[in-house]
Amino acid sequence: MLVLNFFGFSQQGKIETGNFFVTNYSRSFLNSISGHWALLQDPDGVIYIANTYNGVSTYDGQKIRRVYDIQGRPKLGLARALVMDSKHNIFTIIGSEFGYIEKNKFGESVFYSLSKNFSGKDQINSTLWSAGVVNDTVIFQSEKSVYLYKYKKLLSIQHFDDILHTVNVNKNGAFLRIWDKGLYKLVDGKFVLLPSTKELFAQNRIDEQYQLDRGDNLLVSRNVGLWYLRKDGSLEKAKSDDIDKFIIKNESYQGGEKLKNGIIPISTTKGGLLFIDDKMHIKSNLNSKNGLAFDYVTSFIQDRAGDVWGSSDNVFRVSFDTSLTFFSTINNLHGFVETINRIDGKLYVRTNKDLYDFVPKKSNNEESVFEKNNVNELGRQVLKFDDQIITTNNYTIKTTKNRITKILSPIYRSNGTIRSKLNPSIIFSSNSAVGLLAHQYKNGAWKQLKLNNKDTVKCNNLLEVVPGTIILACIKKWLDGYRKRDL
């Protein structure tokens, strides 16, 4: 793995960012079946995880634990949502019930139902899809009803004739999209239709909403792209062609809130997690090509340390240290790194496998890659010689130009190479088996030069201290004064 400092290696006009620092928590670690739908972090730092069948689990950084029912058995069922109010009450949906999670006297997390005693038209008889909290009012949504609670007390129930899509909640309010109707907003305890949304969103999805400045909302739709819902209730298309293409192709999904630095993540079911700014520019894309185990992302949260957690077939955590990036086999970089050189603006990385040159990505939703130069040997040193790259290797010395590599010297056990300050057409190489080597580039070809008594100065390294004077690092001692004034 290669880790680079952004500030030390970024070049103007190039996108040299690499991969995110991602931790994937497998289903075997989570002890759950495939499919996770929501995440939450409590004030103690514990992560709550909602699963397709296994209900809700908790992770304290050491162990996965189940949430139990009041009989002490694991509370199983499809868990679709996790929300928390200002008093740190945690609410969730599990199976055909919604309720809250509290610790018992043994420190175990227990689910208490708020909905099991409903009767008549208020009874839960359909899938519970989503939940949200705004100003400590918790909203649970079924196929045709919404249930409003505050501090575990029922405020009201609102029934609809049409099928509800999903609830989206942020600091600008609570919103409910209804099929064949449009987008509704919670006003004085009731969801009321926003007339401007009927034509566009009666049949088109709204997957997520994000609060913007001045009371505006950003609507995310896998059908019609990004739209602004202005504070006055009007709609306006965002200038977001690239983002629209991405989220329509990769199917945007429910997400979460803006990050602390203002960046907006967008979950997708086919393209991982997309990051954009409030100017509608793509900043980056986290997917299976640069760290995720899956491209299907169903939700995300930002924890108190600033890391982003996401739910998918598994659960993942990504660190956002913006001063560092890293590259690995994901970027076609193989072997452990020996040397890093910036030559004429291009980044070269020497590993124990090969010499690679870096090809930065052209846009933020692509991946940077490393191209092999077919040196294919152990070795460390990389030397610029005009438009050539000279590599000193275990078995040979090689020259590379435009990714075409040729053998310059077939002599075994060369260690280091320098370019002569006295005569720049010549290179000197230290060799622990045969001594000092010299080669000259002339008329487009390399030729070995004969040096008298070269076998008496077997060396591991060399340094030209002044033009014409080379110090050799030998096996037993330093030799000063191997001088060649006229070559």
C-alpha positions, 0 to 999 in steps of 0.5 A: 500500500502506498500512502501519500500526503495530499499537500506534498504530492498534489499537482495543479490541474491534476486529480491525484487523490486515491482511495478512501481508508475503508473498513468493511464489517462482513456479515460473518462479523456482524452475525447477520444475513444480507441487507442492512438499512439504517445506522445510528450512533448513541451518546456513548459511541455505540453503533446501532445497525438495522438488518433485513431479518435480524432486527437491530444489533449494537456494536461498541467497537468490540462486540456485536450484541442483539436487541431483545424483546421484553421476554429476553429473546432476540427481537427479529424482523425487518428493521428499516429505520433508526432515529434519536430525539434530543433526550437520546431516546432511540426509536426504530421499526422492527417487523410490523411494529415500531417502538423504542430501545432502552437498556434494562438493569443488566445493560441489555438493549430491549425493544419496547413496542409503541404500536402493538396495541393499536386497533381498528383503522389505526392497526399496523397491517402493512409494511412500515417503511421509514421514520424520522425526527424533527423538533423531537417529533418522531414520525413513523410511516406505513403504506397509508398512515403516519404516526406522530410521537413526542417523547414516546407519547402519541400525538396524532395519526394521519391516514391517507387514501393513496400509497405513501412513498417515504418520509424525509426529515431534515432541519428544514422540516418533515416531508412525505411523498405520496404516490399520485399526489406529490410532496407533502410537508408537516405543518402544525402537526398535519402533512399538507400538499405542496402544490408546486410538486404535484405535476413533477413528483406525483409519479417521480420518486424523491429518494432523499432531501438535504437542507440548504442555506436560507431554508431551501431543500435539495431534492434527490430523485433517481427519475428526474435528477436534482431539484431545489425546493425553495423556502416559498414552496416553489421548485427549480431545476438544479444545474447538475447534469453530471450528477443527474446522469450518475444518480439516474444510472446508478439509482439514488436511494435514501441517505442521511444528513449533510456532513459536518463540512457541508459535503452532501453524500448520496446513496445509490443502489448501483454506484456506491456513495457519491459525494457532492458539494452545494455548488453541485460539483462531484467531489468523489465517489466511494464504490467497490473499485476503491474500497467498498465490498458492494456498490449497494448503499442504503444509508449512512451516518457521520459519527462523532469522530467524523468518520462516515458509516454506511449500510449495505449488504454489510456495514462499512466505515470510511475515514475522511482524513483529507491530508492523506490518500492511499493507493493499492492493488485497487489502482493496479499497484502491486508489491511493497514500495521501495522508492517514490520519485516525481520526475518531470511532473510524473509520479514514479513508484518503484516496488519489488514487482515493477516500476509504475508511473501514475496516471491521475483520474480525469474526473472525481468519479473515476479512479487513478491507476498505475501503469506497469513499465515491465522492469519486472525485477527487484530493485530500488533506485530510479534515475532520470536521464533526459527522457529516459528512466534508469532503474538499477535492479537485482539482475540488470540495469534497465532503461525505460522510455514511453513505457518501453523497457530495455536492458542496459546492462545484464551484469548481476548485483548492481546497487546504485546508479548516478549520472556523471557531473563531469560528463553527463553522457555517462552513468556510473553504477556500483556493483558488489560482485564486479566493481564499478561500472560505467556506461555512456549514451551516445548516438541513441545507444548505450555502451559499456566503458572499460574501467581499469582495475574495476574489480578491486573496488567492489562497492554497494553505493557511490556518490560524486561529491564534486565533478570527477570525484566519486566516493564508493561505499565498499563492503569493508571500508570507504575508498576516497579518490577513485578519480576519472578525470578523462573518460 
